């Protein structure tokens, strides 16, 4: 698989914000979002071909050195890569706690006890909203994360609509005793497009929104861009 970089840092957002983790960033993506902050992992030749055993060796080296137990698989889009199923199984079997960051275009096919998904819903400002599928986010469970990155008033309206529809679908699945009934609502996170829509506007909307409040939505910023230069890699 094409590996852009493997490094240790803190989680910048989501369930493990501020916690140490090893990041495995794979190269290549099936989307081209307007605000992408990791284009070096999407286009060009900035990667190394590695097999699963080599990736595992690199991750294990960090655990031996510092005891880190969390791994985040990111990109680009990690789920488009051949061998990712094997990598996830080996990471989880080795006792790592794995977060898979995925862009919302691919169903969550694999499940392990110590693994969760952080899935994006790409709003209008990304230019990729038309690629999103409700079935994909409906596959998320209560231990997973659904993330919205907002950069405009239209994005705010889209988030409201999507969360309301997802909540209704989960309720209907539960009432109908669907296999999805056990999934529950994922954790909802709202992030600003870096440097665009004001934090205050987003928070005021979240506080006034019944859908956001009922589903315990959380506001977040990209912590690693606060700690380090926003353009810095490997953090």
mmCIF file of the C-alpha atoms, coordinates in Angstrom:
data_MODEL
# 
_entry.id   MODEL 
# 
loop_
_atom_site.group_PDB 
_atom_site.id 
_atom_site.type_symbol 
_atom_site.label_atom_id 
_atom_site.label_alt_id 
_atom_site.label_comp_id 
_atom_site.label_asym_id 
_atom_site.label_entity_id 
_atom_site.label_seq_id 
_atom_site.pdbx_PDB_ins_code 
_atom_site.Cartn_x 
_atom_site.Cartn_y 
_atom_site.Cartn_z 
_atom_site.occupancy 
_atom_site.B_iso_or_equiv 
_atom_site.pdbx_formal_charge 
_atom_site.auth_seq_id 
_atom_site.auth_comp_id 
_atom_site.auth_asym_id 
_atom_site.auth_atom_id 
_atom_site.pdbx_PDB_model_num 
ATOM 1   C CA . UNK A 1 1   ? 0.000   0.000  0.000  1.00 0.00 ? 1   UNK A CA 1 
ATOM 2   C CA . UNK A 1 2   ? 1.025   3.615  -0.544 1.00 0.00 ? 2   UNK A CA 1 
ATOM 3   C CA . UNK A 1 3   ? 2.130   5.110  2.785  1.00 0.00 ? 3   UNK A CA 1 
ATOM 4   C CA . UNK A 1 4   ? 2.604   8.855  2.926  1.00 0.00 ? 4   UNK A CA 1 
ATOM 5   C CA . UNK A 1 5   ? 3.862   9.033  6.522  1.00 0.00 ? 5   UNK A CA 1 
ATOM 6   C CA . UNK A 1 6   ? 3.843   7.271  9.890  1.00 0.00 ? 6   UNK A CA 1 
ATOM 7   C CA . UNK A 1 7   ? 4.355   9.449  12.951 1.00 0.00 ? 7   UNK A CA 1 
ATOM 8   C CA . UNK A 1 8   ? 3.398   9.910  16.595 1.00 0.00 ? 8   UNK A CA 1 
ATOM 9   C CA . UNK A 1 9   ? 1.449   12.955 17.738 1.00 0.00 ? 9   UNK A CA 1 
ATOM 10  C CA . UNK A 1 10  ? -1.730  13.852 19.601 1.00 0.00 ? 10  UNK A CA 1 
ATOM 11  C CA . UNK A 1 11  ? -5.194  13.379 18.189 1.00 0.00 ? 11  UNK A CA 1 
ATOM 12  C CA . UNK A 1 12  ? -6.297  16.792 16.958 1.00 0.00 ? 12  UNK A CA 1 
ATOM 13  C CA . UNK A 1 13  ? -10.035 16.117 16.996 1.00 0.00 ? 13  UNK A CA 1 
ATOM 14  C CA . UNK A 1 14  ? -12.741 13.595 17.810 1.00 0.00 ? 14  UNK A CA 1 
ATOM 15  C CA . UNK A 1 15  ? -13.163 11.105 20.642 1.00 0.00 ? 15  UNK A CA 1 
ATOM 16  C CA . UNK A 1 16  ? -9.462  10.988 21.511 1.00 0.00 ? 16  UNK A CA 1 
ATOM 17  C CA . UNK A 1 17  ? -8.643  14.702 21.260 1.00 0.00 ? 17  UNK A CA 1 
ATOM 18  C CA . UNK A 1 18  ? -5.332  15.445 22.962 1.00 0.00 ? 18  UNK A CA 1 
ATOM 19  C CA . UNK A 1 19  ? -4.376  11.778 23.374 1.00 0.00 ? 19  UNK A CA 1 
ATOM 20  C CA . UNK A 1 20  ? -1.140  10.324 21.998 1.00 0.00 ? 20  UNK A CA 1 
ATOM 21  C CA . UNK A 1 21  ? -1.500  8.155  18.903 1.00 0.00 ? 21  UNK A CA 1 
ATOM 22  C CA . UNK A 1 22  ? 0.496   6.756  16.013 1.00 0.00 ? 22  UNK A CA 1 
ATOM 23  C CA . UNK A 1 23  ? -0.816  8.032  12.687 1.00 0.00 ? 23  UNK A CA 1 
ATOM 24  C CA . UNK A 1 24  ? -0.599  5.918  9.553  1.00 0.00 ? 24  UNK A CA 1 
ATOM 25  C CA . UNK A 1 25  ? -1.389  8.213  6.635  1.00 0.00 ? 25  UNK A CA 1 
ATOM 26  C CA . UNK A 1 26  ? -2.075  6.421  3.361  1.00 0.00 ? 26  UNK A CA 1 
ATOM 27  C CA . UNK A 1 27  ? -1.737  8.156  0.001  1.00 0.00 ? 27  UNK A CA 1 
ATOM 28  C CA . UNK A 1 28  ? -4.586  8.586  -2.465 1.00 0.00 ? 28  UNK A CA 1 
ATOM 29  C CA . UNK A 1 29  ? -8.218  9.691  -2.304 1.00 0.00 ? 29  UNK A CA 1 
ATOM 30  C CA . UNK A 1 30  ? -11.377 9.343  -4.369 1.00 0.00 ? 30  UNK A CA 1 
ATOM 31  C CA . UNK A 1 31  ? -12.519 12.908 -3.496 1.00 0.00 ? 31  UNK A CA 1 
ATOM 32  C CA . UNK A 1 32  ? -11.134 16.392 -4.094 1.00 0.00 ? 32  UNK A CA 1 
ATOM 33  C CA . UNK A 1 33  ? -12.485 18.593 -1.305 1.00 0.00 ? 33  UNK A CA 1 
ATOM 34  C CA . UNK A 1 34  ? -12.088 22.343 -1.707 1.00 0.00 ? 34  UNK A CA 1 
ATOM 35  C CA . UNK A 1 35  ? -10.608 22.785 1.768  1.00 0.00 ? 35  UNK A CA 1 
ATOM 36  C CA . UNK A 1 36  ? -8.377  19.675 1.870  1.00 0.00 ? 36  UNK A CA 1 
ATOM 37  C CA . UNK A 1 37  ? -5.411  20.303 4.168  1.00 0.00 ? 37  UNK A CA 1 
ATOM 38  C CA . UNK A 1 38  ? -3.461  17.190 3.185  1.00 0.00 ? 38  UNK A CA 1 
ATOM 39  C CA . UNK A 1 39  ? -3.219  17.322 -0.604 1.00 0.00 ? 39  UNK A CA 1 
ATOM 40  C CA . UNK A 1 40  ? 0.290   15.907 -0.327 1.00 0.00 ? 40  UNK A CA 1 
ATOM 41  C CA . UNK A 1 41  ? -1.467  12.641 0.614  1.00 0.00 ? 41  UNK A CA 1 
ATOM 42  C CA . UNK A 1 42  ? -3.905  12.889 -2.288 1.00 0.00 ? 42  UNK A CA 1 
ATOM 43  C CA . UNK A 1 43  ? -1.878  13.782 -5.380 1.00 0.00 ? 43  UNK A CA 1 
ATOM 44  C CA . UNK A 1 44  ? 1.733   13.430 -6.474 1.00 0.00 ? 44  UNK A CA 1 
ATOM 45  C CA . UNK A 1 45  ? 4.324   10.835 -5.602 1.00 0.00 ? 45  UNK A CA 1 
ATOM 46  C CA . UNK A 1 46  ? 5.090   11.613 -1.961 1.00 0.00 ? 46  UNK A CA 1 
ATOM 47  C CA . UNK A 1 47  ? 4.684   8.066  -0.642 1.00 0.00 ? 47  UNK A CA 1 
ATOM 48  C CA . UNK A 1 48  ? 6.495   4.798  0.014  1.00 0.00 ? 48  UNK A CA 1 
ATOM 49  C CA . UNK A 1 49  ? 5.214   1.384  -1.020 1.00 0.00 ? 49  UNK A CA 1 
ATOM 50  C CA . UNK A 1 50  ? 4.931   -0.732 2.139  1.00 0.00 ? 50  UNK A CA 1 
ATOM 51  C CA . UNK A 1 51  ? 3.353   -4.074 2.873  1.00 0.00 ? 51  UNK A CA 1 
ATOM 52  C CA . UNK A 1 52  ? 1.278   -4.803 5.965  1.00 0.00 ? 52  UNK A CA 1 
ATOM 53  C CA . UNK A 1 53  ? 4.219   -6.352 7.835  1.00 0.00 ? 53  UNK A CA 1 
ATOM 54  C CA . UNK A 1 54  ? 6.336   -3.233 7.285  1.00 0.00 ? 54  UNK A CA 1 
ATOM 55  C CA . UNK A 1 55  ? 3.570   -0.942 8.529  1.00 0.00 ? 55  UNK A CA 1 
ATOM 56  C CA . UNK A 1 56  ? 3.096   -3.142 11.596 1.00 0.00 ? 56  UNK A CA 1 
ATOM 57  C CA . UNK A 1 57  ? 6.836   -3.032 12.316 1.00 0.00 ? 57  UNK A CA 1 
ATOM 58  C CA . UNK A 1 58  ? 6.813   0.775  12.187 1.00 0.00 ? 58  UNK A CA 1 
ATOM 59  C CA . UNK A 1 59  ? 3.814   1.033  14.500 1.00 0.00 ? 59  UNK A CA 1 
ATOM 60  C CA . UNK A 1 60  ? 5.190   -1.546 16.911 1.00 0.00 ? 60  UNK A CA 1 
ATOM 61  C CA . UNK A 1 61  ? 8.447   0.430  17.113 1.00 0.00 ? 61  UNK A CA 1 
ATOM 62  C CA . UNK A 1 62  ? 6.545   3.404  18.519 1.00 0.00 ? 62  UNK A CA 1 
ATOM 63  C CA . UNK A 1 63  ? 4.810   1.171  21.091 1.00 0.00 ? 63  UNK A CA 1 
ATOM 64  C CA . UNK A 1 64  ? 8.145   -0.324 22.166 1.00 0.00 ? 64  UNK A CA 1 
ATOM 65  C CA . UNK A 1 65  ? 9.681   3.122  22.464 1.00 0.00 ? 65  UNK A CA 1 
ATOM 66  C CA . UNK A 1 66  ? 6.896   4.983  24.258 1.00 0.00 ? 66  UNK A CA 1 
ATOM 67  C CA . UNK A 1 67  ? 4.048   2.602  25.090 1.00 0.00 ? 67  UNK A CA 1 
ATOM 68  C CA . UNK A 1 68  ? 1.549   4.308  22.778 1.00 0.00 ? 68  UNK A CA 1 
ATOM 69  C CA . UNK A 1 69  ? -1.497  2.075  22.226 1.00 0.00 ? 69  UNK A CA 1 
ATOM 70  C CA . UNK A 1 70  ? -3.703  4.175  19.930 1.00 0.00 ? 70  UNK A CA 1 
ATOM 71  C CA . UNK A 1 71  ? -3.434  4.105  16.145 1.00 0.00 ? 71  UNK A CA 1 
ATOM 72  C CA . UNK A 1 72  ? -5.237  6.346  13.671 1.00 0.00 ? 72  UNK A CA 1 
ATOM 73  C CA . UNK A 1 73  ? -5.492  5.208  10.070 1.00 0.00 ? 73  UNK A CA 1 
ATOM 74  C CA . UNK A 1 74  ? -5.994  8.248  7.860  1.00 0.00 ? 74  UNK A CA 1 
ATOM 75  C CA . UNK A 1 75  ? -5.256  9.661  4.429  1.00 0.00 ? 75  UNK A CA 1 
ATOM 76  C CA . UNK A 1 76  ? -6.189  10.577 1.797  1.00 0.00 ? 76  UNK A CA 1 
ATOM 77  C CA . UNK A 1 77  ? -8.845  7.908  2.045  1.00 0.00 ? 77  UNK A CA 1 
ATOM 78  C CA . UNK A 1 78  ? -7.553  4.756  3.764  1.00 0.00 ? 78  UNK A CA 1 
ATOM 79  C CA . UNK A 1 79  ? -10.430 2.439  2.849  1.00 0.00 ? 79  UNK A CA 1 
ATOM 80  C CA . UNK A 1 80  ? -9.643  2.490  -0.887 1.00 0.00 ? 80  UNK A CA 1 
ATOM 81  C CA . UNK A 1 81  ? -6.344  0.643  -0.345 1.00 0.00 ? 81  UNK A CA 1 
ATOM 82  C CA . UNK A 1 82  ? -5.754  -3.031 -1.008 1.00 0.00 ? 82  UNK A CA 1 
ATOM 83  C CA . UNK A 1 83  ? -4.539  -4.690 2.172  1.00 0.00 ? 83  UNK A CA 1 
ATOM 84  C CA . UNK A 1 84  ? -6.317  -2.357 4.571  1.00 0.00 ? 84  UNK A CA 1 
ATOM 85  C CA . UNK A 1 85  ? -8.591  -5.158 5.837  1.00 0.00 ? 85  UNK A CA 1 
ATOM 86  C CA . UNK A 1 86  ? -5.535  -7.216 6.785  1.00 0.00 ? 86  UNK A CA 1 
ATOM 87  C CA . UNK A 1 87  ? -3.846  -4.217 8.390  1.00 0.00 ? 87  UNK A CA 1 
ATOM 88  C CA . UNK A 1 88  ? -6.866  -3.405 10.545 1.00 0.00 ? 88  UNK A CA 1 
ATOM 89  C CA . UNK A 1 89  ? -7.174  -7.023 11.679 1.00 0.00 ? 89  UNK A CA 1 
ATOM 90  C CA . UNK A 1 90  ? -3.499  -7.225 12.610 1.00 0.00 ? 90  UNK A CA 1 
ATOM 91  C CA . UNK A 1 91  ? -3.523  -3.900 14.466 1.00 0.00 ? 91  UNK A CA 1 
ATOM 92  C CA . UNK A 1 92  ? -6.559  -4.915 16.490 1.00 0.00 ? 92  UNK A CA 1 
ATOM 93  C CA . UNK A 1 93  ? -5.252  -8.430 17.145 1.00 0.00 ? 93  UNK A CA 1 
ATOM 94  C CA . UNK A 1 94  ? -2.023  -6.847 18.425 1.00 0.00 ? 94  UNK A CA 1 
ATOM 95  C CA . UNK A 1 95  ? -4.009  -4.888 21.008 1.00 0.00 ? 95  UNK A CA 1 
ATOM 96  C CA . UNK A 1 96  ? -3.970  -1.454 19.425 1.00 0.00 ? 96  UNK A CA 1 
ATOM 97  C CA . UNK A 1 97  ? -7.034  0.788  19.709 1.00 0.00 ? 97  UNK A CA 1 
ATOM 98  C CA . UNK A 1 98  ? -7.741  1.845  16.132 1.00 0.00 ? 98  UNK A CA 1 
ATOM 99  C CA . UNK A 1 99  ? -9.511  4.920  14.764 1.00 0.00 ? 99  UNK A CA 1 
ATOM 100 C CA . UNK A 1 100 ? -10.282 4.819  11.030 1.00 0.00 ? 100 UNK A CA 1 
ATOM 101 C CA . UNK A 1 101 ? -10.777 8.257  9.483  1.00 0.00 ? 101 UNK A CA 1 
ATOM 102 C CA . UNK A 1 102 ? -12.869 7.916  6.318  1.00 0.00 ? 102 UNK A CA 1 
ATOM 103 C CA . UNK A 1 103 ? -14.521 10.385 3.954  1.00 0.00 ? 103 UNK A CA 1 
ATOM 104 C CA . UNK A 1 104 ? -18.092 9.066  3.881  1.00 0.00 ? 104 UNK A CA 1 
ATOM 105 C CA . UNK A 1 105 ? -18.102 7.527  0.400  1.00 0.00 ? 105 UNK A CA 1 
ATOM 106 C CA . UNK A 1 106 ? -17.341 3.958  1.464  1.00 0.00 ? 106 UNK A CA 1 
ATOM 107 C CA . UNK A 1 107 ? -19.430 1.682  3.735  1.00 0.00 ? 107 UNK A CA 1 
ATOM 108 C CA . UNK A 1 108 ? -17.856 0.530  6.999  1.00 0.00 ? 108 UNK A CA 1 
ATOM 109 C CA . UNK A 1 109 ? -17.203 -3.086 6.023  1.00 0.00 ? 109 UNK A CA 1 
ATOM 110 C CA . UNK A 1 110 ? -15.080 -4.288 8.914  1.00 0.00 ? 110 UNK A CA 1 
ATOM 111 C CA . UNK A 1 111 ? -15.610 -4.393 12.645 1.00 0.00 ? 111 UNK A CA 1 
ATOM 112 C CA . UNK A 1 112 ? -13.331 -5.235 15.572 1.00 0.00 ? 112 UNK A CA 1 
ATOM 113 C CA . UNK A 1 113 ? -13.912 -4.849 19.290 1.00 0.00 ? 113 UNK A CA 1 
ATOM 114 C CA . UNK A 1 114 ? -11.183 -2.216 19.698 1.00 0.00 ? 114 UNK A CA 1 
ATOM 115 C CA . UNK A 1 115 ? -11.834 -0.221 16.522 1.00 0.00 ? 115 UNK A CA 1 
ATOM 116 C CA . UNK A 1 116 ? -14.106 2.681  15.620 1.00 0.00 ? 116 UNK A CA 1 
ATOM 117 C CA . UNK A 1 117 ? -14.782 4.841  12.578 1.00 0.00 ? 117 UNK A CA 1 
ATOM 118 C CA . UNK A 1 118 ? -14.638 8.609  12.255 1.00 0.00 ? 118 UNK A CA 1 
ATOM 119 C CA . UNK A 1 119 ? -16.660 9.318  9.112  1.00 0.00 ? 119 UNK A CA 1 
ATOM 120 C CA . UNK A 1 120 ? -17.130 12.659 7.389  1.00 0.00 ? 120 UNK A CA 1 
ATOM 121 C CA . UNK A 1 121 ? -20.262 13.986 5.803  1.00 0.00 ? 121 UNK A CA 1 
ATOM 122 C CA . UNK A 1 122 ? -18.954 16.397 3.181  1.00 0.00 ? 122 UNK A CA 1 
ATOM 123 C CA . UNK A 1 123 ? -21.128 19.520 3.110  1.00 0.00 ? 123 UNK A CA 1 
ATOM 124 C CA . UNK A 1 124 ? -21.740 21.870 0.161  1.00 0.00 ? 124 UNK A CA 1 
ATOM 125 C CA . UNK A 1 125 ? -18.635 24.016 0.710  1.00 0.00 ? 125 UNK A CA 1 
ATOM 126 C CA . UNK A 1 126 ? -16.435 20.952 0.144  1.00 0.00 ? 126 UNK A CA 1 
ATOM 127 C CA . UNK A 1 127 ? -17.727 20.584 -3.407 1.00 0.00 ? 127 UNK A CA 1 
ATOM 128 C CA . UNK A 1 128 ? -18.273 16.882 -2.699 1.00 0.00 ? 128 UNK A CA 1 
ATOM 129 C CA . UNK A 1 129 ? -21.703 16.842 -1.058 1.00 0.00 ? 129 UNK A CA 1 
ATOM 130 C CA . UNK A 1 130 ? -23.196 14.970 -4.003 1.00 0.00 ? 130 UNK A CA 1 
ATOM 131 C CA . UNK A 1 131 ? -20.956 11.987 -3.247 1.00 0.00 ? 131 UNK A CA 1 
ATOM 132 C CA . UNK A 1 132 ? -22.452 11.421 0.212  1.00 0.00 ? 132 UNK A CA 1 
ATOM 133 C CA . UNK A 1 133 ? -24.821 8.518  0.967  1.00 0.00 ? 133 UNK A CA 1 
ATOM 134 C CA . UNK A 1 134 ? -27.174 8.227  3.911  1.00 0.00 ? 134 UNK A CA 1 
ATOM 135 C CA . UNK A 1 135 ? -26.686 4.443  3.944  1.00 0.00 ? 135 UNK A CA 1 
ATOM 136 C CA . UNK A 1 136 ? -23.005 4.915  4.762  1.00 0.00 ? 136 UNK A CA 1 
ATOM 137 C CA . UNK A 1 137 ? -23.518 7.134  7.785  1.00 0.00 ? 137 UNK A CA 1 
ATOM 138 C CA . UNK A 1 138 ? -26.463 4.976  8.875  1.00 0.00 ? 138 UNK A CA 1 
ATOM 139 C CA . UNK A 1 139 ? -24.000 2.085  9.204  1.00 0.00 ? 139 UNK A CA 1 
ATOM 140 C CA . UNK A 1 140 ? -22.211 3.924  12.011 1.00 0.00 ? 140 UNK A CA 1 
ATOM 141 C CA . UNK A 1 141 ? -22.871 2.801  15.567 1.00 0.00 ? 141 UNK A CA 1 
ATOM 142 C CA . UNK A 1 142 ? -22.906 4.497  18.929 1.00 0.00 ? 142 UNK A CA 1 
ATOM 143 C CA . UNK A 1 143 ? -19.159 4.033  19.351 1.00 0.00 ? 143 UNK A CA 1 
ATOM 144 C CA . UNK A 1 144 ? -18.360 5.734  16.041 1.00 0.00 ? 144 UNK A CA 1 
ATOM 145 C CA . UNK A 1 145 ? -18.055 9.395  15.080 1.00 0.00 ? 145 UNK A CA 1 
ATOM 146 C CA . UNK A 1 146 ? -19.890 11.376 12.408 1.00 0.00 ? 146 UNK A CA 1 
ATOM 147 C CA . UNK A 1 147 ? -18.032 14.596 11.607 1.00 0.00 ? 147 UNK A CA 1 
ATOM 148 C CA . UNK A 1 148 ? -19.287 17.654 9.752  1.00 0.00 ? 148 UNK A CA 1 
ATOM 149 C CA . UNK A 1 149 ? -16.911 20.380 8.574  1.00 0.00 ? 149 UNK A CA 1 
ATOM 150 C CA . UNK A 1 150 ? -18.866 23.602 8.043  1.00 0.00 ? 150 UNK A CA 1 
ATOM 151 C CA . UNK A 1 151 ? -17.792 26.697 6.169  1.00 0.00 ? 151 UNK A CA 1 
ATOM 152 C CA . UNK A 1 152 ? -21.025 28.482 5.273  1.00 0.00 ? 152 UNK A CA 1 
ATOM 153 C CA . UNK A 1 153 ? -24.642 29.071 6.264  1.00 0.00 ? 153 UNK A CA 1 
ATOM 154 C CA . UNK A 1 154 ? -25.688 26.516 3.635  1.00 0.00 ? 154 UNK A CA 1 
ATOM 155 C CA . UNK A 1 155 ? -23.472 23.951 5.363  1.00 0.00 ? 155 UNK A CA 1 
ATOM 156 C CA . UNK A 1 156 ? -25.227 24.633 8.665  1.00 0.00 ? 156 UNK A CA 1 
ATOM 157 C CA . UNK A 1 157 ? -28.614 23.973 7.054  1.00 0.00 ? 157 UNK A CA 1 
ATOM 158 C CA . UNK A 1 158 ? -27.281 20.777 5.499  1.00 0.00 ? 158 UNK A CA 1 
ATOM 159 C CA . UNK A 1 159 ? -25.960 19.478 8.824  1.00 0.00 ? 159 UNK A CA 1 
ATOM 160 C CA . UNK A 1 160 ? -29.321 20.149 10.465 1.00 0.00 ? 160 UNK A CA 1 
ATOM 161 C CA . UNK A 1 161 ? -31.142 18.233 7.739  1.00 0.00 ? 161 UNK A CA 1 
ATOM 162 C CA . UNK A 1 162 ? -28.764 15.258 7.704  1.00 0.00 ? 162 UNK A CA 1 
ATOM 163 C CA . UNK A 1 163 ? -28.733 14.804 11.494 1.00 0.00 ? 163 UNK A CA 1 
ATOM 164 C CA . UNK A 1 164 ? -32.537 14.995 11.634 1.00 0.00 ? 164 UNK A CA 1 
ATOM 165 C CA . UNK A 1 165 ? -32.847 12.394 8.861  1.00 0.00 ? 165 UNK A CA 1 
ATOM 166 C CA . UNK A 1 166 ? -30.294 10.089 10.440 1.00 0.00 ? 166 UNK A CA 1 
ATOM 167 C CA . UNK A 1 167 ? -31.952 10.332 13.854 1.00 0.00 ? 167 UNK A CA 1 
ATOM 168 C CA . UNK A 1 168 ? -35.341 9.517  12.326 1.00 0.00 ? 168 UNK A CA 1 
ATOM 169 C CA . UNK A 1 169 ? -33.910 6.572  10.432 1.00 0.00 ? 169 UNK A CA 1 
ATOM 170 C CA . UNK A 1 170 ? -32.314 5.158  13.578 1.00 0.00 ? 170 UNK A CA 1 
ATOM 171 C CA . UNK A 1 171 ? -35.632 5.489  15.406 1.00 0.00 ? 171 UNK A CA 1 
ATOM 172 C CA . UNK A 1 172 ? -37.463 3.685  12.594 1.00 0.00 ? 172 UNK A CA 1 
ATOM 173 C CA . UNK A 1 173 ? -34.858 0.926  12.508 1.00 0.00 ? 173 UNK A CA 1 
ATOM 174 C CA . UNK A 1 174 ? -35.257 0.453  16.249 1.00 0.00 ? 174 UNK A CA 1 
ATOM 175 C CA . UNK A 1 175 ? -39.051 0.394  16.079 1.00 0.00 ? 175 UNK A CA 1 
ATOM 176 C CA . UNK A 1 176 ? -38.911 -2.134 13.255 1.00 0.00 ? 176 UNK A CA 1 
ATOM 177 C CA . UNK A 1 177 ? -36.354 -4.243 15.105 1.00 0.00 ? 177 UNK A CA 1 
ATOM 178 C CA . UNK A 1 178 ? -33.929 -3.879 12.205 1.00 0.00 ? 178 UNK A CA 1 
ATOM 179 C CA . UNK A 1 179 ? -30.422 -5.246 12.542 1.00 0.00 ? 179 UNK A CA 1 
ATOM 180 C CA . UNK A 1 180 ? -29.360 -1.595 12.625 1.00 0.00 ? 180 UNK A CA 1 
ATOM 181 C CA . UNK A 1 181 ? -31.341 -1.081 15.823 1.00 0.00 ? 181 UNK A CA 1 
ATOM 182 C CA . UNK A 1 182 ? -28.321 -1.953 17.930 1.00 0.00 ? 182 UNK A CA 1 
ATOM 183 C CA . UNK A 1 183 ? -26.128 0.599  16.188 1.00 0.00 ? 183 UNK A CA 1 
ATOM 184 C CA . UNK A 1 184 ? -27.580 3.722  17.811 1.00 0.00 ? 184 UNK A CA 1 
ATOM 185 C CA . UNK A 1 185 ? -26.611 7.268  16.910 1.00 0.00 ? 185 UNK A CA 1 
ATOM 186 C CA . UNK A 1 186 ? -22.899 7.963  16.457 1.00 0.00 ? 186 UNK A CA 1 
ATOM 187 C CA . UNK A 1 187 ? -21.135 10.789 18.283 1.00 0.00 ? 187 UNK A CA 1 
ATOM 188 C CA . UNK A 1 188 ? -21.710 14.015 16.326 1.00 0.00 ? 188 UNK A CA 1 
ATOM 189 C CA . UNK A 1 189 ? -18.843 16.497 15.935 1.00 0.00 ? 189 UNK A CA 1 
ATOM 190 C CA . UNK A 1 190 ? -18.995 19.886 14.217 1.00 0.00 ? 190 UNK A CA 1 
ATOM 191 C CA . UNK A 1 191 ? -15.785 21.508 12.954 1.00 0.00 ? 191 UNK A CA 1 
ATOM 192 C CA . UNK A 1 192 ? -15.234 24.835 11.186 1.00 0.00 ? 192 UNK A CA 1 
ATOM 193 C CA . UNK A 1 193 ? -13.415 24.972 7.891  1.00 0.00 ? 193 UNK A CA 1 
ATOM 194 C CA . UNK A 1 194 ? -10.145 26.390 9.176  1.00 0.00 ? 194 UNK A CA 1 
ATOM 195 C CA . UNK A 1 195 ? -10.121 30.191 8.850  1.00 0.00 ? 195 UNK A CA 1 
ATOM 196 C CA . UNK A 1 196 ? -13.680 30.591 7.506  1.00 0.00 ? 196 UNK A CA 1 
ATOM 197 C CA . UNK A 1 197 ? -17.016 30.641 9.340  1.00 0.00 ? 197 UNK A CA 1 
ATOM 198 C CA . UNK A 1 198 ? -16.626 32.157 12.811 1.00 0.00 ? 198 UNK A CA 1 
ATOM 199 C CA . UNK A 1 199 ? -16.517 29.860 15.831 1.00 0.00 ? 199 UNK A CA 1 
ATOM 200 C CA . UNK A 1 200 ? -19.101 31.988 17.631 1.00 0.00 ? 200 UNK A CA 1 
ATOM 201 C CA . UNK A 1 201 ? -21.634 31.633 14.804 1.00 0.00 ? 201 UNK A CA 1 
ATOM 202 C CA . UNK A 1 202 ? -21.297 27.850 14.767 1.00 0.00 ? 202 UNK A CA 1 
ATOM 203 C CA . UNK A 1 203 ? -21.596 27.525 18.542 1.00 0.00 ? 203 UNK A CA 1 
ATOM 204 C CA . UNK A 1 204 ? -24.634 29.846 18.670 1.00 0.00 ? 204 UNK A CA 1 
ATOM 205 C CA . UNK A 1 205 ? -26.355 27.724 16.027 1.00 0.00 ? 205 UNK A CA 1 
ATOM 206 C CA . UNK A 1 206 ? -25.544 24.501 17.879 1.00 0.00 ? 206 UNK A CA 1 
ATOM 207 C CA . UNK A 1 207 ? -26.932 25.900 21.136 1.00 0.00 ? 207 UNK A CA 1 
ATOM 208 C CA . UNK A 1 208 ? -30.148 26.960 19.412 1.00 0.00 ? 208 UNK A CA 1 
ATOM 209 C CA . UNK A 1 209 ? -30.637 23.732 17.452 1.00 0.00 ? 209 UNK A CA 1 
ATOM 210 C CA . UNK A 1 210 ? -32.895 21.043 18.861 1.00 0.00 ? 210 UNK A CA 1 
ATOM 211 C CA . UNK A 1 211 ? -31.349 18.412 16.578 1.00 0.00 ? 211 UNK A CA 1 
ATOM 212 C CA . UNK A 1 212 ? -27.836 19.276 17.769 1.00 0.00 ? 212 UNK A CA 1 
ATOM 213 C CA . UNK A 1 213 ? -28.807 19.338 21.436 1.00 0.00 ? 213 UNK A CA 1 
ATOM 214 C CA . UNK A 1 214 ? -30.893 16.155 21.380 1.00 0.00 ? 214 UNK A CA 1 
ATOM 215 C CA . UNK A 1 215 ? -28.056 14.271 19.706 1.00 0.00 ? 215 UNK A CA 1 
ATOM 216 C CA . UNK A 1 216 ? -25.338 15.681 22.002 1.00 0.00 ? 216 UNK A CA 1 
ATOM 217 C CA . UNK A 1 217 ? -23.405 17.275 19.130 1.00 0.00 ? 217 UNK A CA 1 
ATOM 218 C CA . UNK A 1 218 ? -19.986 18.647 20.085 1.00 0.00 ? 218 UNK A CA 1 
ATOM 219 C CA . UNK A 1 219 ? -18.086 21.624 18.700 1.00 0.00 ? 219 UNK A CA 1 
ATOM 220 C CA . UNK A 1 220 ? -14.403 21.107 18.005 1.00 0.00 ? 220 UNK A CA 1 
ATOM 221 C CA . UNK A 1 221 ? -11.409 22.819 16.483 1.00 0.00 ? 221 UNK A CA 1 
ATOM 222 C CA . UNK A 1 222 ? -8.346  21.089 15.046 1.00 0.00 ? 222 UNK A CA 1 
ATOM 223 C CA . UNK A 1 223 ? -6.162  21.072 18.135 1.00 0.00 ? 223 UNK A CA 1 
ATOM 224 C CA . UNK A 1 224 ? -2.956  20.235 16.283 1.00 0.00 ? 224 UNK A CA 1 
ATOM 225 C CA . UNK A 1 225 ? -3.359  23.482 14.311 1.00 0.00 ? 225 UNK A CA 1 
ATOM 226 C CA . UNK A 1 226 ? -3.496  25.389 17.583 1.00 0.00 ? 226 UNK A CA 1 
ATOM 227 C CA . UNK A 1 227 ? -0.410  23.706 19.042 1.00 0.00 ? 227 UNK A CA 1 
ATOM 228 C CA . UNK A 1 228 ? 1.713   23.785 15.876 1.00 0.00 ? 228 UNK A CA 1 
ATOM 229 C CA . UNK A 1 229 ? 1.868   25.822 12.665 1.00 0.00 ? 229 UNK A CA 1 
ATOM 230 C CA . UNK A 1 230 ? -1.291  24.950 10.673 1.00 0.00 ? 230 UNK A CA 1 
ATOM 231 C CA . UNK A 1 231 ? 0.843   23.989 7.652  1.00 0.00 ? 231 UNK A CA 1 
ATOM 232 C CA . UNK A 1 232 ? 3.211   21.706 9.575  1.00 0.00 ? 232 UNK A CA 1 
ATOM 233 C CA . UNK A 1 233 ? 3.302   18.026 8.603  1.00 0.00 ? 233 UNK A CA 1 
ATOM 234 C CA . UNK A 1 234 ? 3.932   15.055 10.864 1.00 0.00 ? 234 UNK A CA 1 
ATOM 235 C CA . UNK A 1 235 ? 1.914   16.454 13.745 1.00 0.00 ? 235 UNK A CA 1 
# 
